[in-house]
Amino acid sequence: QLQASGGGLVQAGGSLSPSCTVSGRSFRTYAMGWFRQAPGKEREFVSAITKNLGTTYYADSVKARFTMTRDNVKNTVYLQMNSLKPEDTAVYYCAVTSTLTTMVTIRKESTYFYWGQGTQVTVSS
């Protein structure tokens, strides 16, 4: 089970740090991803982190503003979001996969087999 939290309402230029906690003992074997879906738009890739080296990947739109980390003791991933913009407004979803990923597949929704319920992030102008 995935439990996402930490969304909220913030002014442009502000910061939020949603997190996603995974139940069970297999967290270390999972690659994790964050995706987002804005109203009227398709869900899109935001960030991902691999299971072994903790290598991170980011969408161009969030690179240098967002940082994804994982805590293998707490079974939790974090998404530190800085310099937020109104266009970052969306429901943010975390997802897990245990399949072997590449730098291409880790960005694809179809790679992930389990999704959290989402947390709303709203950035006002």
BELBELBEL-V736807 format. One record per backbone hydrogen bond with DSSP energy under -1.0 kcal/mol. NH is the residue of the N-H (numbers start at 1). CO is the residue of the C=O. E is the energy in kcal/mol with one decimal. If there is no record, write none. Layout:
<<NH & CO & E> <NH & CO & E>>
This chain:
<<3 & 21 & -2.4> <5 & 19 & -2.5> <8 & 120 & -1.2> <10 & 122 & -2.5> <12 & 124 & -2.4> <13 & 84 & -3.2> <14 & 11 & -2.3> <16 & 81 & -1.9> <19 & 5 & -2.8> <20 & 77 & -2.3> <21 & 3 & -2.5> <22 & 75 & -2.8> <23 & 1 & -2.6> <29 & 26 & -2.0> <30 & 27 & -2.0> <31 & 97 & -3.0> <32 & 49 & -2.2> <33 & 95 & -2.4> <34 & 47 & -3.5> <35 & 93 & -2.9> <36 & 44 & -2.5> <37 & 91 & -2.1> <41 & 38 & -2.3> <44 & 36 & -3.0> <46 & 34 & -2.5> <47 & 34 & -1.8> <48 & 57 & -1.9> <49 & 32 & -2.6> <50 & 55 & -2.2> <57 & 48 & -2.2> <59 & 46 & -2.5> <62 & 59 & -1.6> <63 & 59 & -1.3> <65 & 62 & -2.3> <66 & 62 & -2.3> <67 & 80 & -2.4> <69 & 78 & -1.9> <71 & 76 & -3.1> <76 & 71 & -1.8> <77 & 20 & -2.3> <78 & 69 & -2.6> <79 & 18 & -2.5> <80 & 67 & -3.0> <81 & 16 & -3.3> <82 & 65 & -2.1> <84 & 14 & -2.3> <88 & 85 & -2.3> <89 & 86 & -1.8> <90 & 121 & -2.1> <91 & 37 & -2.3> <92 & 119 & -3.1> <93 & 35 & -3.3> <95 & 33 & -2.1> <96 & 114 & -2.2> <97 & 31 & -2.0> <106 & 102 & -2.3> <107 & 104 & -1.3> <108 & 105 & -1.9> <111 & 108 & -1.4> <112 & 109 & -1.7> <113 & 96 & -1.9> <114 & 96 & -1.2> <116 & 94 & -2.8> <119 & 92 & -2.1> <121 & 90 & -2.8> <122 & 8 & -2.9> <124 & 10 & -2.4>>
